[in-house]
Amino acid sequence: MAVPHTMRAVQYSKFGGGASDLQHVEVAVPGPTKDQVLVKVEAASINPVDWKAIQKGLLRIFAPAKLPHTPGTDLAGEVVGLGPGVTSFAIGDKVASWTGTAIGGALAEYAVAPIKSTVKRPANVSAVDGAALGIAGQSALQSLRDYGDIKLDGSSNNKNVLVTAASGGVGTYAVQIAKLGGAHVTATCGSRNIDLIKSLGADEVVDYKTPEGAKFQSPSGKKYDVVIHCADYQAFGAFKPQLASTMAKVIDLTPSPKSLVTAGWQGLTFASHRFVPFLMKSKSDDLALLCNLVSEGKLRTVVDSTTPLSRAEEAWQKQIDGHSTGKVVITVGEE
């Protein structure tokens, strides 16, 4: 496949803007360097960190590497170029990748991807599925397995798990992965998504706007061993009455300075309950595991919407507005 010299991309040139600051530009196709591949992008997904942290400039010490910046870290496509010494991939491989917060680059026709966080995707895993897994899938997997000690072999049937904001990108995956582990799952979401979350395997689903939902109460009175908190900051005290007696964890997937202070204090005082700030670390083994779970029909991607690259600002605004159900995906080359 001949690679052109230029490509369409979406960029922003300053921090602090929103969807209206995205610009459609024609730029040079990047070249892969050592330990990178060049991917012809078929799909990319947008995550809250893209606009809430990176575009706002909260991570500007290390991300993005420079302005103007082509955003997006989660993509799927076809390898069309190899960096020097790359032997683990071949031209024509269909892949899924997390490019990293400093590099970004997913909202474009071509992107460079590091081989350490790129995997070949099975033939029956679509580009949309592959593009959705980077941050959301790995966050759900790692928070449950590595922080919550939920084992995917079904042996965690003695654990009670709460997933908040269960209809979001991370939440929809977290419900399913917790059930793969054998846990009893209670989930909170808006009333319009209750049936969907039940269909993903949740044992109990509570409307977050009800008094019970606001208090994170299990309808059956269960106390939680693990809470996967996918919504905005909530004080630890809001969860504490619903936690099991010992060693329960509230894993905060949207950590803030307040949650960091709480976690630090609990560590100093040897508290039995813990508020644990979460940070996703992309691993090729985890991305491959998620792709295989999708391929085997054990994990389903819930897609809120697919939008062509030419209308990327609409998808960006949808992510900013919140309350999307599952993943917001950009498709490339289908216009």
C-alpha positions as CSV (number, residue, x, y, z in Angstrom):
1,M,0.0,0.0,0.0
2,A,1.5,3.3,-1.1
3,V,1.6,5.8,1.8
4,P,0.9,9.5,0.7
5,H,3.0,12.4,1.8
6,T,0.1,14.3,3.5
7,M,-3.0,13.4,5.4
8,R,-6.1,14.8,7.0
9,A,-5.9,15.3,10.7
10,V,-7.7,17.1,13.6
11,Q,-5.6,19.4,15.8
12,Y,-5.8,22.1,18.4
13,S,-3.3,24.9,18.8
14,K,-3.9,26.1,22.4
15,F,-4.9,24.8,25.8
16,G,-8.2,25.4,27.4
17,G,-10.6,25.2,24.5
18,G,-13.3,22.8,23.5
19,A,-14.8,21.3,20.5
20,S,-14.9,24.6,18.7
21,D,-11.1,24.8,18.9
22,L,-10.6,21.6,16.9
23,Q,-9.2,22.4,13.4
24,H,-9.3,20.2,10.3
25,V,-5.8,20.4,8.7
26,E,-3.6,18.8,6.1
27,V,-0.3,17.8,7.5
28,A,2.6,15.5,6.7
29,V,2.2,11.8,7.4
30,P,4.5,11.0,10.3
31,G,7.3,8.5,10.0
32,P,7.8,5.7,12.4
33,T,11.0,5.7,14.4
34,K,12.7,3.0,16.4
35,D,10.1,0.7,18.2
36,Q,7.2,2.3,16.3
37,V,4.9,1.3,13.5
38,L,2.9,3.5,11.1
39,V,-0.8,2.7,11.2
40,K,-3.5,3.6,8.6
41,V,-6.2,4.5,11.1
42,E,-9.6,2.9,10.6
43,A,-11.2,4.0,13.9
44,A,-10.3,6.0,17.1
45,S,-12.1,6.6,20.3
46,I,-12.4,9.7,22.5
47,N,-11.9,9.5,26.3
48,P,-12.6,12.1,29.0
49,V,-8.8,12.5,29.6
50,D,-8.5,13.8,26.0
51,W,-10.5,17.0,26.7
52,K,-10.7,17.1,30.5
53,A,-6.9,16.9,31.2
54,I,-4.8,17.1,28.0
55,Q,-6.7,19.8,26.1
56,K,-7.3,21.8,29.3
57,G,-3.5,21.8,29.8
58,L,-3.5,20.0,33.2
59,L,-0.8,17.6,31.9
60,R,1.2,20.1,30.0
61,I,4.4,19.3,31.8
62,F,4.6,16.1,29.7
63,A,1.5,15.9,27.5
64,P,1.1,16.9,24.8
65,A,4.7,16.9,23.6
66,K,4.1,20.0,21.5
67,L,1.4,22.2,20.0
68,P,-0.4,22.1,17.6
69,H,-1.5,18.7,18.9
70,T,-3.4,15.9,17.1
71,P,-5.4,14.3,20.0
72,G,-6.5,10.8,20.7
73,T,-4.6,7.8,22.1
74,D,-6.9,4.9,21.2
75,L,-6.9,3.6,17.7
76,A,-7.2,0.6,15.4
77,G,-6.1,0.1,11.9
78,E,-3.6,-1.5,9.5
79,V,0.2,-1.4,9.7
80,V,1.6,0.3,6.6
81,G,5.1,1.2,7.8
82,L,7.8,-0.2,10.2
83,G,10.3,1.7,12.2
84,P,14.0,0.6,12.1
85,G,14.5,-2.8,13.6
86,V,10.8,-3.6,14.1
87,T,10.3,-7.3,13.5
88,S,7.2,-8.1,15.7
89,F,4.8,-6.6,13.1
90,A,4.5,-6.9,9.4
91,I,2.9,-4.6,6.7
92,G,-0.8,-5.5,6.5
93,D,-1.2,-6.5,10.2
94,K,-4.5,-5.4,11.7
95,V,-3.8,-3.8,15.1
96,A,-5.2,-2.0,18.1
97,S,-3.0,0.5,19.9
98,W,-2.7,3.0,22.7
99,T,-0.3,5.7,21.4
100,G,0.3,7.5,24.7
101,T,-0.7,10.8,26.1
102,A,2.4,12.7,24.9
103,I,2.1,11.4,21.3
104,G,-1.6,11.2,20.8
105,G,-2.2,11.3,17.0
106,A,-5.3,9.1,16.7
107,L,-7.6,11.6,15.1
108,A,-5.9,11.4,11.7
109,E,-5.7,9.2,8.7
110,Y,-2.3,7.9,9.8
111,A,-0.6,7.7,13.2
112,V,2.6,6.3,14.7
113,A,2.1,3.8,17.4
114,P,4.7,2.3,19.9
115,I,5.1,-1.4,19.6
116,K,5.0,-1.8,23.4
117,S,1.3,-0.9,23.5
118,T,0.2,-2.2,20.1
119,V,-1.2,-5.7,19.4
120,K,-2.4,-7.7,16.5
121,R,-6.2,-8.0,16.7
122,P,-8.1,-11.2,15.8
123,A,-9.9,-11.2,12.5
124,N,-13.3,-11.1,14.1
125,V,-12.5,-8.0,16.3
126,S,-13.6,-4.9,14.4
127,A,-11.7,-1.7,14.2
128,V,-14.4,0.0,16.3
129,D,-13.9,-2.7,19.0
130,G,-10.1,-2.4,18.8
131,A,-10.2,1.4,19.1
132,A,-12.5,1.3,22.1
133,L,-10.3,-0.9,24.3
134,G,-7.2,1.3,24.9
135,I,-8.0,3.4,27.9
136,A,-11.6,2.2,28.8
137,G,-10.9,-1.6,28.5
138,Q,-7.5,-1.5,30.2
139,S,-8.8,0.8,33.0
140,A,-11.6,-1.6,33.8
141,L,-9.4,-4.7,33.6
142,Q,-6.5,-3.3,35.7
143,S,-8.7,-1.6,38.4
144,L,-10.5,-4.9,39.0
145,R,-7.7,-7.3,38.7
146,D,-4.7,-5.4,39.9
147,Y,-6.3,-3.1,42.5
148,G,-9.4,-5.0,43.4
149,D,-8.0,-8.6,43.3
150,I,-10.8,-9.8,41.1
151,K,-9.5,-12.9,39.2
152,L,-10.8,-13.6,35.7
153,D,-11.0,-17.3,36.2
154,G,-14.4,-17.0,38.0
155,S,-12.9,-17.7,41.5
156,S,-13.9,-14.3,42.9
157,N,-17.4,-15.5,43.7
158,N,-17.0,-14.4,47.3
159,K,-16.6,-10.7,46.3
160,N,-19.2,-8.0,46.0
161,V,-18.4,-5.3,43.6
162,L,-20.0,-1.9,43.0
163,V,-19.5,-0.1,39.6
164,T,-20.6,3.5,39.5
165,A,-21.4,5.3,36.3
166,A,-21.8,1.8,34.8
167,S,-23.1,3.0,31.4
168,G,-20.0,4.9,30.5
169,G,-17.0,3.6,28.5
170,V,-15.1,2.1,31.5
171,G,-18.2,1.1,33.4
172,T,-19.7,-1.1,30.6
173,Y,-16.5,-3.0,30.5
174,A,-16.1,-3.2,34.3
175,V,-19.5,-4.8,34.8
176,Q,-18.6,-7.6,32.4
177,I,-15.1,-8.2,33.6
178,A,-16.3,-8.3,37.2
179,K,-18.9,-10.9,36.2
180,L,-16.1,-12.9,34.4
181,G,-14.4,-13.0,37.8
182,G,-17.5,-14.5,39.4
183,A,-18.3,-11.4,41.6
184,H,-21.7,-10.2,42.5
185,V,-22.1,-6.9,40.7
186,T,-24.2,-3.9,41.8
187,A,-24.2,-1.0,39.3
188,T,-25.4,2.5,39.2
189,C,-26.5,4.4,36.1
190,G,-29.3,6.5,34.7
191,S,-32.8,5.0,34.5
192,R,-32.7,4.9,30.6
193,N,-29.7,2.5,30.8
194,I,-30.8,0.1,33.5
195,D,-31.9,-2.7,31.0
196,L,-28.6,-2.3,29.1
197,I,-26.5,-2.8,32.2
198,K,-28.6,-5.8,33.3
199,S,-27.9,-7.3,29.8
200,L,-24.2,-7.0,30.5
201,G,-24.5,-9.2,33.5
202,A,-25.0,-6.9,36.5
203,D,-26.9,-8.6,39.3
204,E,-28.4,-5.4,40.7
205,V,-28.8,-2.0,38.9
206,V,-29.8,1.2,40.7
207,D,-30.8,4.5,39.3
208,Y,-28.2,6.9,40.6
209,K,-30.9,9.7,41.0
210,T,-32.9,7.7,43.5
211,P,-32.2,8.0,47.3
212,E,-30.8,4.5,47.3
213,G,-28.6,5.2,44.3
214,A,-27.3,8.5,45.8
215,K,-26.2,6.4,48.9
216,F,-24.8,3.6,46.7
217,Q,-27.0,1.1,48.5
218,S,-27.3,-2.5,47.3
219,P,-31.0,-3.4,46.9
220,S,-30.3,-6.7,48.6
221,G,-28.3,-5.1,51.4
222,K,-24.9,-6.4,50.3
223,K,-21.7,-4.6,51.5
224,Y,-19.0,-4.1,48.9
225,D,-15.5,-5.5,48.9
226,V,-14.5,-3.4,45.9
227,V,-16.0,-0.2,44.4
228,I,-15.0,0.8,40.9
229,H,-15.8,4.5,41.0
230,C,-16.1,5.9,37.4
231,A,-17.9,9.1,38.1
232,D,-16.7,12.5,39.3
233,Y,-15.2,12.9,42.8
234,Q,-17.2,11.7,45.8
235,A,-15.9,12.0,49.3
236,F,-14.9,8.7,50.8
237,G,-17.5,9.1,53.5
238,A,-20.2,8.7,50.9
239,F,-19.1,5.1,50.3
240,K,-18.0,4.0,53.8
241,P,-21.4,2.9,55.1
242,Q,-21.8,0.5,52.2
243,L,-18.3,-1.1,52.5
244,A,-17.6,-4.6,53.9
245,S,-16.1,-4.7,57.4
246,T,-12.4,-5.1,56.5
247,M,-10.0,-4.4,53.7
248,A,-12.6,-2.9,51.3
249,K,-11.3,-0.6,48.6
250,V,-12.9,2.3,46.7
251,I,-10.9,2.5,43.5
252,D,-11.1,6.1,42.1
253,L,-10.8,6.1,38.3
254,T,-11.1,9.9,38.2
255,P,-8.6,10.9,40.9
256,S,-8.5,14.4,42.2
257,P,-6.3,16.3,44.7
258,K,-8.9,15.5,47.4
259,S,-8.8,11.8,46.7
260,L,-5.0,11.8,46.8
261,V,-5.1,13.5,50.2
262,T,-7.6,11.0,51.5
263,A,-5.5,8.1,50.3
264,G,-2.4,9.5,51.8
265,W,-4.0,10.0,55.2
266,Q,-5.5,6.5,55.2
267,G,-2.0,5.1,54.5
268,L,-0.5,7.0,57.4
269,T,-3.2,5.8,59.8
270,F,-3.3,2.2,58.6
271,A,-7.0,2.4,57.8
272,S,-8.7,-0.9,57.1
273,H,-10.7,0.7,54.3
274,R,-8.8,2.4,51.4
275,F,-9.5,5.1,48.9
276,V,-7.2,4.1,46.0
277,P,-6.4,6.6,43.2
278,F,-6.1,4.7,39.9
279,L,-3.7,5.3,37.0
280,M,-3.9,3.1,33.9
281,K,-0.6,1.7,32.6
282,S,-1.0,0.4,29.1
283,K,0.4,-3.1,28.6
284,S,0.4,-5.0,25.3
285,D,-0.5,-8.2,27.2
286,D,-3.6,-6.5,28.7
287,L,-4.6,-5.1,25.3
288,A,-4.2,-8.5,23.7
289,L,-6.2,-10.2,26.5
290,L,-9.1,-7.8,26.0
291,C,-9.0,-8.3,22.2
292,N,-9.2,-12.1,22.8
293,L,-12.1,-11.7,25.2
294,V,-14.0,-9.7,22.5
295,S,-13.0,-12.3,19.9
296,E,-14.3,-15.1,22.2
297,G,-17.6,-13.4,22.8
298,K,-16.9,-12.9,26.5
299,L,-16.6,-9.1,26.3
300,R,-18.9,-6.7,24.4
301,T,-18.1,-3.1,23.4
302,V,-21.0,-0.8,23.9
303,V,-20.8,2.0,21.3
304,D,-22.7,5.2,21.9
305,S,-22.0,6.6,18.4
306,T,-19.7,6.5,15.4
307,T,-18.8,9.8,13.7
308,P,-16.6,10.3,10.7
309,L,-13.3,12.2,11.1
310,S,-14.7,15.1,9.1
311,R,-17.2,15.7,11.9
312,A,-14.9,14.9,14.8
313,E,-15.9,18.1,16.7
314,E,-19.4,16.7,17.1
315,A,-18.1,13.6,18.8
316,W,-15.7,15.7,20.9
317,Q,-18.6,17.8,22.1
318,K,-20.7,14.7,22.8
319,Q,-17.9,13.4,25.1
320,I,-17.7,16.8,26.8
321,D,-21.5,16.9,27.4
322,G,-21.4,13.6,29.2
323,H,-24.0,10.9,29.7
324,S,-22.9,9.0,26.5
325,T,-23.7,5.4,26.7
326,G,-20.5,3.4,26.2
327,K,-17.8,4.6,23.8
328,V,-17.7,7.6,21.4
329,V,-15.9,6.5,18.3
330,I,-14.4,8.3,15.3
331,T,-14.3,6.4,12.0
332,V,-11.7,7.2,9.3
333,G,-11.8,6.5,5.6
334,E,-15.6,5.7,5.5
335,E,-16.7,9.1,4.2
